[in-house]
Amino acid sequence: MMCYINALRKKYGPVAPTQGRGPVPPTETSERRGSALISMPHVYILQSKRNMRYYIGSTNNIEQRLRHHRSGSTPSTKRLGSMTLVFKQEYKSLRDARKIEKKLKRLKRRDYIDKIVKEGVTRMGP
């Protein structure tokens, strides 16, 4: 694992750690640092077209993760059929995004998730 990280650092250069916590104002899903395109961490919600169920996840490369879901290579969403991205929110670190993902999954009540999707923002911090 460390060799892989070192190879990435050689290729793209060092990436400064982010400061602070909480959601980042909505921007593009990736940013350019030097010549490298760096994806930002996101919490996202997918909705099944088949049975309207939600799937909550987090990732630092949302485009790639959505391709995985759509291709059926993600076991947890494969059985749900076609999915639509109904919510995404960017965070400064993957750690913060994972904490929010866990909190959202613990909500359990569909009306809370519906409200987050409708408003387009989570009002909870990591």
Kinemage of the C-alpha trace (Angstrom):
@kinemage 1
@onewidth
@group {chain A} dominant
@subgroup {mainchain}
@vectorlist {calphas} color= white
{ca met a 1} P 0.000 0.000 0.000
{ca met a 2} L 2.779 2.421 0.890
{ca cys a 3} L 4.492 1.852 -2.482
{ca tyr a 4} L 1.254 2.789 -4.236
{ca ile a 5} L 0.949 5.998 -2.203
{ca asn a 6} L 4.576 6.910 -2.874
{ca ala a 7} L 4.050 6.308 -6.597
{ca leu a 8} L 1.059 8.651 -6.543
{ca arg a 9} L 3.075 11.302 -4.717
{ca lys a 10} L 5.868 11.043 -7.310
{ca lys a 11} L 3.375 11.340 -10.147
{ca tyr a 12} L 1.143 14.107 -8.738
{ca gly a 13} L 3.266 15.757 -6.061
{ca pro a 14} L 2.360 16.288 -2.396
{ca val a 15} L -1.210 17.224 -1.576
{ca ala a 16} L -1.696 19.569 1.357
{ca pro a 17} L -4.128 18.326 4.019
{ca thr a 18} L -7.390 20.227 4.317
{ca gln a 19} L -8.139 22.312 7.367
{ca gly a 20} L -11.424 22.536 9.264
{ca arg a 21} L -14.476 20.292 9.220
{ca gly a 22} L -17.889 20.136 7.691
{ca pro a 23} L -19.329 20.540 4.259
{ca val a 24} L -17.512 22.410 1.541
{ca pro a 25} L -19.531 24.934 -0.436
{ca pro a 26} L -20.882 23.311 -3.601
{ca thr a 27} L -18.282 23.352 -6.384
{ca glu a 28} L -17.182 21.062 -9.155
{ca thr a 29} L -16.778 17.436 -8.103
{ca ser a 30} L -13.033 17.652 -8.609
{ca glu a 31} L -10.324 20.255 -8.531
{ca arg a 32} L -7.000 20.729 -10.234
{ca arg a 33} L -3.814 20.775 -8.188
{ca gly a 34} L -0.856 21.301 -10.459
{ca ser a 35} L -1.411 19.085 -13.466
{ca ala a 36} L -3.360 16.444 -11.529
{ca leu a 37} L -7.123 16.210 -11.315
{ca ile a 38} L -8.047 15.384 -7.699
{ca ser a 39} L -11.562 14.211 -6.816
{ca met a 40} L -13.142 15.554 -3.655
{ca pro a 41} L -14.882 13.433 -0.983
{ca his a 42} L -18.667 13.238 -1.227
{ca val a 43} L -21.634 11.768 0.584
{ca tyr a 44} L -24.250 10.705 -1.932
{ca ile a 45} L -27.724 9.200 -2.023
{ca leu a 46} L -28.976 7.012 -4.857
{ca gln a 47} L -32.619 6.100 -5.368
{ca ser a 48} L -33.797 2.911 -7.022
{ca lys a 49} L -36.129 3.436 -9.964
{ca arg a 50} L -37.622 -0.007 -9.309
{ca asn a 51} L -38.773 0.314 -5.695
{ca met a 52} L -37.801 3.907 -4.727
{ca arg a 53} L -35.423 2.683 -1.976
{ca tyr a 54} L -32.392 4.776 -1.037
{ca tyr a 55} L -28.729 3.814 -0.962
{ca ile a 56} L -26.377 6.066 1.037
{ca gly a 57} L -22.649 6.068 0.368
{ca ser a 58} L -19.442 8.096 0.467
{ca thr a 59} L -16.391 8.211 -1.789
{ca asn a 60} L -13.526 10.409 -2.908
{ca asn a 61} L -14.247 9.796 -6.596
{ca ile a 62} L -17.959 10.156 -7.226
{ca glu a 63} L -17.807 9.712 -11.004
{ca gln a 64} L -15.984 6.375 -10.689
{ca arg a 65} L -18.252 5.199 -7.875
{ca leu a 66} L -21.392 5.971 -9.902
{ca arg a 67} L -19.957 3.975 -12.826
{ca his a 68} L -19.498 1.015 -10.448
{ca his a 69} L -23.117 1.259 -9.285
{ca arg a 70} L -24.478 1.587 -12.825
{ca ser a 71} L -22.428 -1.321 -14.161
{ca gly a 72} L -23.781 -3.652 -11.466
{ca ser a 73} L -20.356 -4.309 -9.907
{ca thr a 74} L -21.506 -3.116 -6.461
{ca pro a 75} L -23.266 -6.027 -4.696
{ca ser a 76} L -25.298 -3.807 -2.346
{ca thr a 77} L -27.009 -1.929 -5.188
{ca lys a 78} L -26.995 -4.601 -7.887
{ca arg a 79} L -30.315 -6.050 -6.683
{ca leu a 80} L -31.948 -2.594 -6.618
{ca gly a 81} L -31.728 -2.200 -10.394
{ca ser a 82} L -31.327 1.153 -12.082
{ca met a 83} L -30.331 3.933 -9.671
{ca thr a 84} L -30.578 7.723 -9.878
{ca leu a 85} L -28.290 10.145 -8.050
{ca val a 86} L -30.691 12.284 -5.986
{ca phe a 87} L -28.244 13.932 -3.563
{ca lys a 88} L -24.553 14.666 -3.180
{ca gln a 89} L -22.617 16.886 -0.825
{ca glu a 90} L -18.905 17.601 -0.886
{ca tyr a 91} L -16.681 17.450 2.226
{ca lys a 92} L -13.138 18.504 2.994
{ca ser a 93} L -11.978 15.009 3.953
{ca leu a 94} L -13.057 11.438 3.336
{ca arg a 95} L -13.087 10.916 7.097
{ca asp a 96} L -15.759 13.615 7.509
{ca ala a 97} L -17.774 12.183 4.600
{ca arg a 98} L -17.683 8.692 6.153
{ca lys a 99} L -18.887 10.071 9.516
{ca ile a 100} L -21.856 11.777 7.851
{ca glu a 101} L -22.602 8.605 5.866
{ca lys a 102} L -22.775 6.630 9.118
{ca lys a 103} L -25.063 9.220 10.726
{ca leu a 104} L -27.386 9.183 7.712
{ca lys a 105} L -27.549 5.378 7.719
{ca arg a 106} L -28.465 5.441 11.415
{ca leu a 107} L -31.440 7.769 10.804
{ca lys a 108} L -33.521 4.846 9.481
{ca arg a 109} L -36.597 7.022 8.973
{ca arg a 110} L -37.389 7.578 5.342
{ca asp a 111} L -38.955 10.991 5.977
{ca tyr a 112} L -35.597 12.328 7.240
{ca ile a 113} L -33.832 11.117 4.103
{ca asp a 114} L -36.659 12.518 1.925
{ca lys a 115} L -36.186 15.923 3.599
{ca ile a 116} L -32.407 15.885 3.005
{ca val a 117} L -32.942 14.985 -0.653
{ca lys a 118} L -35.598 17.695 -1.053
{ca glu a 119} L -33.502 20.422 0.647
{ca gly a 120} L -30.277 19.331 -1.063
{ca val a 121} L -28.132 19.646 2.057
{ca thr a 122} L -27.405 17.825 5.309
{ca arg a 123} L -27.376 20.052 8.330
{ca met a 124} L -25.273 17.722 10.452
{ca gly a 125} L -21.580 17.972 11.137
{ca pro a 126} L -19.045 15.182 11.461
